[in-house]
Every structure is written in C-alpha cells, then in structure tokens.
Amino acid sequence: MAKDAFKSKLARLRRDGAVEAQGKAVAQELPQVEAAPAATERAKSLPAWVGARLSRRKELQGIPHTGGGVPMTSELQRIADSWDTTVGDPAELRVIQRAEGEFAVRETRIEPGYRHGEWDLDEIDAADPAAIARLARDEALGEIDLRRAVFLDTETSGLSGGAGVYVYMVGLGWFEGDTYVSWQSFLRHPGEERAMLAEVADRIRMGDSVVSFFGKSFDRHRLEDKMKIAGVEPPFEGRPHLDLYHPFRRLTHGAYPNAKLQTMERELLGFRRAKDLPGSLAPAAWFDYLAERPHRLEGVFLHNHEDVLSLVTLSAFLGRAVAEERRCGSALAGPTCRRAAALAETATTPEERLRWAQEALVREATGMDRRRMQLLRAELLRRAARRDEARAAYREALEECSDDRIAVDLFAGASMLLEHALGDLTNALAMAERAQRLGVRKGLAKGQLGALEKRVERLARRVP
C-alpha cells in the first residue's frame, strides 16, 4: 500500500512538473506580445495546452463540470443557469498600454456615502490600528492607514497552484481622497499576462499596505509565482499585509458554519448579495470566453467587485472590535462571547487578559471557549498572587468538569498554587498525581507527561 501511495505521489509530481514546464514556455513568449489577438482569432492563437483544454471542454458539453477542478453539483448548476450569458468582450473595458504589452481593465469610481450592507465605506476612518494589529497578531499593522491601503482579490483559472494556472482577473481597491476606486484588470488572452502583472505590481506598490481575505495563503502566492515566472518583481516583500480571514475566524469561531468571506459579510455587515456567481464557476466563465462561446464573465466581475468592497467594510469592523461599537455608537454584530474570548487571547497585558476572560464568562461562554477562559482566569489569578480568588477559580472549573483535556492543566495549576502560595504539599502532590493520570488517559505528548512526572517525583520527596 505504501508503495502504491508513493507511485501515486510521484505521478502527481510529474504532472505538476509538466504543467510548470508549459507555463514557463508560455512566459518565454510574453515579452514579444504587443497586443491581444482579435476576438475571432483568439482561440486559434492560444498556447497549445490551453487550446487542448478548451477542446476538451467542448467535448464535455452537457457533462457537469466547472472548469476549475470543482465538481458541478446540482446547486452550482442551478446558480449557473440563473445567469444570462454574453458573447465577446465584457462591457466597459478600456485598454492599458505598457512597454510589456496591453491588457484590459474595468474601473468603477464610488463617491462618498456609499453603503455596503449596513456599513459606509468611510467608516474605515474610525478603525483603530492597534485593534487591527492585536486581533491579526501582527505588530507590523500597528500603524496601518486603511485609506492608504490596497485591497486585493483575485480570480484564477483553477484552485491549484503552479505555472499552468492563470490569474486572469485581479481586483484592486483604493481611496483617492474621498472617492473609492474599484479597479479590475482582465486577461483577454494569456499573452497579456506579463503586462497585467507588471501593472498590478506597480499599483500595489502605490499603497502602504495590502488587505485581503485568505490572501496570504492564496492570492499573494498565486501572484508571486506568476510574477516571478513572467520576470516581474513581486511587490509584497516588506509590505504590511492584513489577511482578514485569521482575525475574523478568531472573532467568530464556532458561531457560524464556516469563516468564509460571504458568511462574514452577511452576519457582521448585513450585506446580502442579490445575485452571486460563486468563485468555483469563475474558471469555466473565462475558458468559455477564450473559446468564443457564450460566457458568464459579468457574474465574475460582479463577484470580484463585491468581494473587494467587503474587504473595506470588514477592515472597518475589525478596527472597532476592541471598542465593540461602531462610529455611530451602535453595538457591533456578531457573537459577543466569542469576541470577548478572542480579546482575552490576544490581549498584551495580564490585566487586560484577565478582564476579557472574566467578561467572556459573564457573557456565558459555552463549550471549549468557556473551559479555556476558566483555565486562563485561574492561571492569571494565581500568577497575580491573588490566592483566594485563584483557589476558588480552580475549584469552580474542576467541579464543572474534571475529565477533559483542560482539566489536566487545571489540576497542574492547582498543584502549583497549593505548593507555592499555600504551602500545602500533601494536596499539591495529590493534584499533580491526578494531572499525571489524566494526562496519560488523554494522550498528552511525551514532553508534557515528562514534566508532570518530574513534578510528582519532586513533591513526593518533599512530602513528610
């Protein structure tokens, strides 16, 4: 079985290598491209591997597929069928000329007062950079100015990485004074890639920072890979990058079915998309366009545009999370217990951590949040030498549950309190022994069990 698994992995690596070689071959041709072919010649001038894929898609007409490696479920098919198709270039495109060639862009300018769901775009002015840095756990964001940031979202020809995947649309957003600019670059042909990537890199450099949603794991790496292949210097190194996925997952963990962008915008911003073409259908839309078939690219443009707008208002929300209220004074939406727990976990001082841990318990946190906050409160009280309060906190938490993983740390902490603060060596040993036995049952790591064993042995020698 191991041998078969190795052969399977080797086969995948060979396929990935072939795709990368194809991508490099395409990249070598890019500097010679001066303009995209006319629509009627587009399919004929595509790189060989792209043309082969389009031909394969033609053979699959009527067979469920998305074009991006995602199975076409009945729900996705229903959504796709709800969108009208168009033929030819998307509307409102203008051509950008560069030394590297040309590409197309759609630009939308949004004046002050625009509301995205229940939030105004200009609420970013009330965002606290310290709150953003704290919840993102990134000190580099401590002075972020969202009006000087570039908001980033991409659409690709597939979810996997490598040179064979095209980033065919890059949505950027930024502020010019009070006006918000939505800038969506678009590849009418793979030969426009280098010019588009060069322009995207220049525009990202114009901002002081980058804001994305899951972009540190996806969008940034896709762009960096493609830029390096195309001979374009990536703009991300040394530039603060706020990836909203991680702080919002921290703020809402367990409250919603998932931590996707559309879940966050719906639950926290009150923004509900009237109609949306899922990102999983974006590859098929582009491949249909390249093959000069009816396509749904207008749905992709709208999806990308609304994604980037949500980055702005989610940033504004994040910057108000510590204050727990909006600029107008109204309370933030979202799970208040989980928010308090997140603020306890990310606080930088013991006093602040204790305040928010106690607040999470007052708000009746449940499940593992409650157990973690009970442990955190007890440990902070012990370290602050508040003996009676710490003893009561350990007792309350262990009376509630003495048989879970958190209980191991509670028994160990209670042992430390009894030994060092109260001088009760007999009961300190008893607590340490219970922690050790429970740790074995819960499968603690060898190092953790070793530390508990040493504690038991040391206390056993000291007990009369």
Wavefront OBJ file of the C-alpha trace (Angstrom):
o trace
v 0.000 0.000 0.000
v 2.885 2.369 0.852
v 4.461 1.580 -2.493
v 1.226 2.409 -4.311
v 0.932 5.684 -2.410
v 4.499 6.586 -3.383
v 3.776 5.846 -7.056
v 0.644 7.975 -6.902
v 2.567 10.904 -5.378
v 5.323 10.543 -7.978
v 2.759 10.629 -10.770
v 1.284 13.836 -9.370
v 4.725 15.420 -9.155
v 5.397 14.517 -12.785
v 2.108 16.078 -13.838
v 2.893 19.239 -11.830
v 6.314 19.396 -13.459
v 4.772 19.140 -16.899
v 2.331 21.955 -16.108
v 5.164 24.158 -14.821
v 7.196 23.500 -17.951
v 4.200 24.513 -20.065
v 3.802 27.674 -18.009
v 7.462 28.601 -18.458
v 7.180 28.057 -22.179
v 4.271 30.483 -22.285
v 6.181 33.008 -20.122
v 9.142 32.983 -22.507
v 6.857 34.123 -25.313
v 5.302 37.007 -23.367
v 7.845 39.820 -23.976
v 7.212 39.564 -27.726
v 3.457 40.065 -27.378
v 2.388 43.542 -28.389
v -1.390 43.182 -28.294
v -4.123 40.628 -27.846
v -5.484 38.978 -30.967
v -8.893 39.999 -32.246
v -11.761 38.014 -30.758
v -12.247 35.921 -33.890
v -8.590 34.827 -33.770
v -8.315 34.420 -30.012
v -8.920 30.680 -29.784
v -6.507 29.965 -32.649
v -3.608 31.845 -31.012
v -3.848 30.301 -27.551
v -0.943 28.291 -26.069
v -1.232 24.644 -27.053
v -2.145 23.360 -23.593
v -4.897 25.970 -23.178
v -6.305 25.137 -26.592
v -6.298 21.446 -25.715
v -8.177 22.175 -22.521
v -10.778 24.221 -24.346
v -11.240 21.441 -26.877
v -11.704 19.012 -24.046
v -14.330 21.328 -22.516
v -16.152 21.354 -25.840
v -16.280 17.566 -25.756
v -17.730 17.797 -22.255
v -20.690 19.970 -23.249
v -23.663 18.641 -21.332
v -21.481 16.897 -18.735
v -21.414 18.606 -15.288
v -18.123 20.451 -14.733
v -16.940 23.870 -13.547
v -13.664 24.200 -15.411
v -11.664 24.658 -12.217
v -11.437 21.153 -10.818
v -14.613 21.506 -8.702
v -17.469 19.025 -9.293
v -20.588 20.661 -10.737
v -23.264 19.940 -8.152
v -26.961 20.392 -8.862
v -26.913 23.588 -6.781
v -23.991 25.045 -8.744
v -25.743 24.123 -11.974
v -28.887 25.890 -10.785
v -26.889 29.034 -9.967
v -25.052 28.938 -13.289
v -28.325 28.577 -15.192
v -29.738 31.641 -13.398
v -27.135 33.876 -15.039
v -27.573 35.217 -18.536
v -24.654 34.552 -20.851
v -22.981 37.107 -23.109
v -20.738 36.800 -26.135
v -17.489 38.635 -26.807
v -15.628 41.072 -24.570
v -17.193 42.098 -21.245
v -18.671 45.605 -21.158
v -16.920 48.811 -20.056
v -13.365 47.605 -20.610
v -10.584 50.008 -21.529
v -7.155 49.025 -22.762
v -3.989 49.758 -20.771
v -0.805 50.047 -22.860
v 2.606 49.315 -21.339
v 6.065 48.507 -22.633
v 5.311 44.848 -21.834
v 2.154 44.864 -23.963
v -1.503 45.588 -23.229
v -4.411 44.272 -21.220
v -7.922 45.380 -20.296
v -9.356 46.911 -17.140
v -12.757 47.886 -15.777
v -12.715 50.808 -13.354
v -15.596 51.905 -11.119
v -15.445 55.073 -9.018
v -17.615 55.215 -5.907
v -18.380 58.555 -4.304
v -18.639 59.219 -0.521
v -21.736 57.993 1.286
v -21.859 54.589 -0.419
v -23.240 51.864 1.850
v -22.154 48.263 1.599
v -24.778 46.381 3.548
v -25.229 48.324 6.786
v -21.777 49.931 6.697
v -20.479 53.074 4.991
v -17.116 52.731 3.267
v -15.823 55.803 5.090
v -16.235 54.043 8.464
v -12.643 52.941 7.947
v -11.707 56.364 9.344
v -12.846 55.195 12.792
v -10.837 51.964 12.686
v -8.236 51.604 15.446
v -4.918 50.307 14.021
v -3.988 48.889 17.439
v -7.146 46.750 17.432
v -6.351 45.505 13.927
v -2.770 44.595 14.850
v -3.908 42.894 18.050
v -6.556 40.662 16.502
v -4.393 39.903 13.458
v -1.457 39.203 15.793
v 0.824 41.240 13.581
v 2.734 44.183 15.072
v 3.534 45.465 11.576
v -0.118 46.521 11.288
v 0.022 48.747 14.364
v 0.093 51.914 12.279
v -1.961 50.793 9.285
v -3.802 53.589 7.485
v -6.686 51.973 5.621
v -7.076 54.991 3.356
v -3.581 54.296 2.051
v -4.068 50.526 1.741
v -4.670 48.477 -1.415
v -7.497 45.940 -1.150
v -6.817 42.754 -3.150
v -8.828 39.831 -4.513
v -8.076 37.571 -7.489
v -9.896 35.186 -9.808
v -7.929 32.304 -11.302
v -8.317 29.599 -13.925
v -8.043 26.918 -11.238
v -7.657 26.424 -7.494
v -4.328 24.581 -7.654
v -1.023 26.400 -7.887
v 1.753 26.263 -10.442
v 2.699 27.954 -13.679
v -0.214 26.419 -15.567
v -2.819 28.384 -13.598
v -3.616 31.901 -14.795
v -4.636 34.772 -12.542
v -6.978 36.167 -15.155
v -8.605 38.878 -13.035
v -7.066 40.990 -10.282
v -9.452 43.176 -8.329
v -7.797 46.072 -6.514
v -9.414 48.830 -4.499
v -8.029 52.048 -3.040
v -9.072 55.517 -1.974
v -8.316 58.666 -3.913
v -9.310 61.335 -1.443
v -12.944 60.609 -0.566
v -13.535 58.545 -3.700
v -13.145 54.783 -3.686
v -11.743 53.201 -6.850
v -12.580 49.627 -7.842
v -10.008 48.545 -10.448
v -10.405 45.149 -12.124
v -7.718 44.030 -14.534
v -8.660 41.304 -17.006
v -6.816 38.985 -19.366
v -8.491 38.875 -22.767
v -5.762 36.446 -23.792
v -2.970 34.634 -21.874
v -0.431 36.663 -23.863
v -1.481 39.775 -21.914
v -0.364 38.259 -18.621
v 3.031 39.937 -18.225
v 1.682 43.425 -18.913
v -1.167 42.950 -16.461
v 1.094 41.551 -13.726
v 3.528 44.453 -14.131
v 0.699 46.981 -13.750
v -0.730 45.139 -10.747
v 2.691 45.155 -9.070
v 3.065 48.898 -9.669
v -0.362 49.675 -8.261
v 0.180 47.556 -5.140
v 3.436 49.429 -4.544
v 1.472 52.679 -4.546
v -0.218 51.607 -1.305
v 1.335 51.450 2.158
v -0.186 48.040 2.886
v -2.265 45.202 1.404
v -5.635 43.937 2.663
v -7.065 40.590 1.547
v -9.192 37.682 2.748
v -7.158 34.468 2.883
v -4.731 36.283 0.609
v -1.569 35.332 2.495
v -2.313 31.704 1.701
v -3.812 32.094 -1.776
v -3.880 35.407 -3.694
v -0.390 36.559 -2.741
v 1.277 33.263 -3.595
v -0.534 32.924 -6.915
v 0.549 36.426 -7.921
v 4.124 35.998 -6.683
v 4.537 32.722 -8.560
v 3.215 34.173 -11.794
v 5.208 37.400 -11.441
v 8.479 35.548 -10.929
v 7.857 33.397 -13.993
v 6.980 36.491 -16.040
v 10.058 38.413 -14.869
v 8.051 40.915 -12.793
v 9.331 41.890 -9.338
v 6.638 40.985 -6.758
v 5.554 43.935 -4.584
v 4.737 42.132 -1.326
v 8.077 41.753 0.477
v 8.308 44.101 3.454
v 4.803 45.481 2.886
v 2.341 45.044 5.809
v -0.394 42.590 4.811
v -3.682 42.351 6.675
v -5.260 38.972 5.948
v -8.776 39.354 7.337
v -9.508 35.630 7.360
v -7.492 34.909 10.505
v -8.805 37.651 12.829
v -12.395 37.034 11.747
v -12.055 33.319 12.273
v -10.735 34.188 15.730
v -13.678 36.532 16.412
v -16.404 34.123 15.250
v -15.011 30.600 15.677
v -17.808 28.126 16.307
v -20.599 30.694 15.901
v -21.215 30.163 12.182
v -20.985 27.152 9.839
v -17.750 28.484 8.330
v -15.439 31.508 8.199
v -15.921 32.342 4.515
v -15.971 35.919 3.291
v -19.649 35.809 2.355
v -20.567 34.423 5.768
v -18.715 37.274 7.479
v -20.250 39.964 5.275
v -23.754 38.575 5.756
v -23.599 38.060 9.531
v -21.450 41.043 10.524
v -22.047 43.667 7.834
v -25.651 42.893 6.952
v -24.666 42.585 3.291
v -26.613 40.034 1.262
v -25.730 39.619 -2.369
v -28.759 39.962 -4.591
v -27.147 37.567 -7.049
v -23.747 35.923 -6.985
v -21.764 33.677 -9.278
v -19.620 31.508 -6.958
v -15.859 31.633 -7.382
v -15.881 27.926 -8.262
v -17.636 28.832 -11.522
v -15.141 31.558 -12.423
v -12.684 29.280 -14.309
v -15.419 27.985 -16.631
v -16.522 31.536 -17.426
v -13.038 32.502 -18.580
v -12.456 29.323 -20.583
v -15.790 29.786 -22.328
v -14.760 33.359 -23.193
v -11.404 32.233 -24.594
v -13.154 29.641 -26.734
v -15.533 32.358 -28.031
v -18.555 30.640 -26.532
v -21.324 32.357 -24.511
v -19.888 33.097 -21.068
v -20.820 34.380 -17.608
v -17.922 36.772 -17.041
v -20.260 39.576 -15.970
v -21.037 37.431 -12.946
v -17.325 37.080 -12.216
v -16.785 40.844 -12.450
v -19.643 41.472 -10.010
v -18.461 38.755 -7.613
v -14.928 40.166 -7.563
v -16.147 43.771 -7.187
v -18.305 42.903 -4.178
v -15.516 40.828 -2.615
v -13.199 43.835 -2.651
v -15.878 46.166 -1.246
v -16.369 43.719 1.628
v -12.649 43.911 2.396
v -13.080 47.627 3.081
v -16.019 47.336 5.459
v -14.684 44.216 7.207
v -11.485 46.179 7.887
v -13.609 48.933 9.410
v -15.407 46.330 11.560
v -12.135 44.790 12.737
v -10.822 48.191 13.753
v -13.822 48.632 16.089
v -13.745 45.144 17.651
v -11.988 46.161 20.867
v -14.347 49.104 21.399
v -17.255 46.776 20.493
v -19.218 49.593 18.919
v -19.366 51.401 15.605
v -18.507 55.017 14.987
v -22.166 55.936 15.459
v -22.256 54.220 18.859
v -24.334 51.193 17.892
v -23.163 47.755 19.006
v -21.227 45.517 16.660
v -22.991 42.479 15.252
v -21.610 39.024 15.927
v -21.102 36.584 18.817
v -20.221 38.647 21.890
v -18.952 35.692 23.975
v -16.501 34.583 21.282
v -15.392 38.189 20.745
v -14.576 38.546 24.444
v -12.648 35.252 24.341
v -10.702 36.427 21.280
v -9.852 39.690 23.011
v -8.660 37.736 26.058
v -6.492 35.503 23.886
v -4.903 38.452 22.057
v -4.505 40.934 24.921
v -0.934 42.041 25.597
v -1.079 42.569 29.381
v -2.150 40.167 32.177
v -4.685 42.704 33.442
v -6.334 43.026 30.038
v -6.354 39.267 29.506
v -7.977 38.714 32.894
v -10.597 41.408 32.262
v -11.693 39.869 28.972
v -11.557 36.273 30.286
v -13.888 37.238 33.108
v -16.102 39.130 30.655
v -16.378 36.048 28.421
v -17.538 34.010 31.419
v -20.021 36.708 32.482
v -21.421 36.562 28.927
v -21.944 32.828 29.500
v -19.408 31.470 27.050
v -20.019 27.794 26.336
v -18.103 24.721 25.222
v -14.340 24.917 24.819
v -14.422 28.714 24.934
v -15.777 28.507 28.465
v -13.197 25.911 29.516
v -10.293 27.887 28.054
v -11.480 31.069 29.749
v -11.858 29.245 33.073
v -8.286 27.997 32.809
v -6.959 31.391 31.728
v -8.723 33.170 34.592
v -7.402 30.715 37.193
v -3.820 30.898 35.893
v -3.813 34.699 35.734
v -5.153 34.983 39.287
v -2.500 32.529 40.511
v 0.309 34.451 38.809
v -1.028 37.702 40.257
v -0.743 36.135 43.754
v -4.500 36.524 44.317
v -4.574 33.256 46.250
v -8.156 33.021 47.448
v -9.612 34.082 44.088
v -7.312 31.664 42.260
v -8.262 28.782 44.551
v -11.951 29.490 44.007
v -11.424 29.702 40.232
v -9.642 26.328 40.099
v -12.286 24.706 42.299
v -15.175 26.045 40.210
v -13.621 24.899 36.941
v -12.785 21.409 38.241
v -16.192 20.945 39.828
v -17.736 21.718 36.440
v -15.565 19.134 34.655
v -12.588 17.132 35.890
v -12.206 14.719 32.991
v -11.328 16.736 29.858
v -8.030 17.935 28.420
v -8.380 21.330 30.097
v -8.682 19.578 33.455
v -5.094 18.322 33.111
v -3.834 21.914 33.135
v -6.282 22.851 35.893
v -5.001 20.053 38.153
v -1.390 21.019 37.396
v -2.078 24.709 38.084
v -3.914 23.910 41.299
v -0.898 21.852 42.349
v 1.391 24.856 41.805
v -0.953 27.126 43.791
v -1.136 24.693 46.700
v 2.650 24.246 46.773
v 3.954 27.765 46.262
v 1.187 30.017 47.577
v -0.445 27.916 50.285
v 2.364 25.563 51.354
v 0.038 22.530 51.240
v 2.430 19.889 49.884
v 0.151 16.907 50.519
v -2.710 18.241 48.432
v -0.245 19.667 45.879
v 1.044 16.125 45.339
v -2.497 14.776 45.055
v -3.357 17.346 42.372
v -0.143 16.594 40.463
v -0.868 12.871 40.513
v -4.381 13.449 39.175
v -2.962 15.634 36.421
v -0.469 12.889 35.513
v -3.063 10.100 35.415
v -5.489 12.167 33.362
v -2.681 13.246 31.045
v -1.875 9.617 30.271
v -5.533 8.905 29.513
v -5.815 11.970 27.275
v -2.690 11.083 25.305
v -0.509 14.071 26.206
v 2.778 14.460 24.375
v 5.833 12.776 25.833
v 7.394 16.060 26.924
v 4.260 17.183 28.760
v 3.920 13.859 30.534
v 7.596 14.009 31.457
v 7.148 17.409 33.105
v 4.198 16.132 35.137
v 6.159 13.045 36.180
v 9.059 15.181 37.408
v 6.654 17.340 39.387
v 5.116 14.283 41.051
v 8.549 12.847 41.900
v 9.783 16.154 43.352
v 6.684 16.662 45.510
v 6.767 13.025 46.677
v 10.294 13.596 48.020
v 9.176 16.702 49.913
v 6.007 15.338 51.491
v 6.770 14.174 55.075
l 1 2 3 4 5 6 7 8 9 10 11 12 13 14 15 16 17 18 19 20 21 22 23 24 25 26 27 28 29 30 31 32 33 34 35 36 37 38 39 40 41 42 43 44 45 46 47 48 49 50 51 52 53 54 55 56 57 58 59 60 61 62 63 64 65 66 67 68 69 70 71 72 73 74 75 76 77 78 79 80 81 82 83 84 85 86 87 88 89 90 91 92 93 94 95 96 97 98 99 100 101 102 103 104 105 106 107 108 109 110 111 112 113 114 115 116 117 118 119 120 121 122 123 124 125 126 127 128 129 130 131 132 133 134 135 136 137 138 139 140 141 142 143 144 145 146 147 148 149 150 151 152 153 154 155 156 157 158 159 160 161 162 163 164 165 166 167 168 169 170 171 172 173 174 175 176 177 178 179 180 181 182 183 184 185 186 187 188 189 190 191 192 193 194 195 196 197 198 199 200 201 202 203 204 205 206 207 208 209 210 211 212 213 214 215 216 217 218 219 220 221 222 223 224 225 226 227 228 229 230 231 232 233 234 235 236 237 238 239 240 241 242 243 244 245 246 247 248 249 250 251 252 253 254 255 256 257 258 259 260 261 262 263 264 265 266 267 268 269 270 271 272 273 274 275 276 277 278 279 280 281 282 283 284 285 286 287 288 289 290 291 292 293 294 295 296 297 298 299 300 301 302 303 304 305 306 307 308 309 310 311 312 313 314 315 316 317 318 319 320 321 322 323 324 325 326 327 328 329 330 331 332 333 334 335 336 337 338 339 340 341 342 343 344 345 346 347 348 349 350 351 352 353 354 355 356 357 358 359 360 361 362 363 364 365 366 367 368 369 370 371 372 373 374 375 376 377 378 379 380 381 382 383 384 385 386 387 388 389 390 391 392 393 394 395 396 397 398 399 400 401 402 403 404 405 406 407 408 409 410 411 412 413 414 415 416 417 418 419 420 421 422 423 424 425 426 427 428 429 430 431 432 433 434 435 436 437 438 439 440 441 442 443 444 445 446 447 448 449 450 451 452 453 454 455 456 457 458 459 460 461 462 463 464
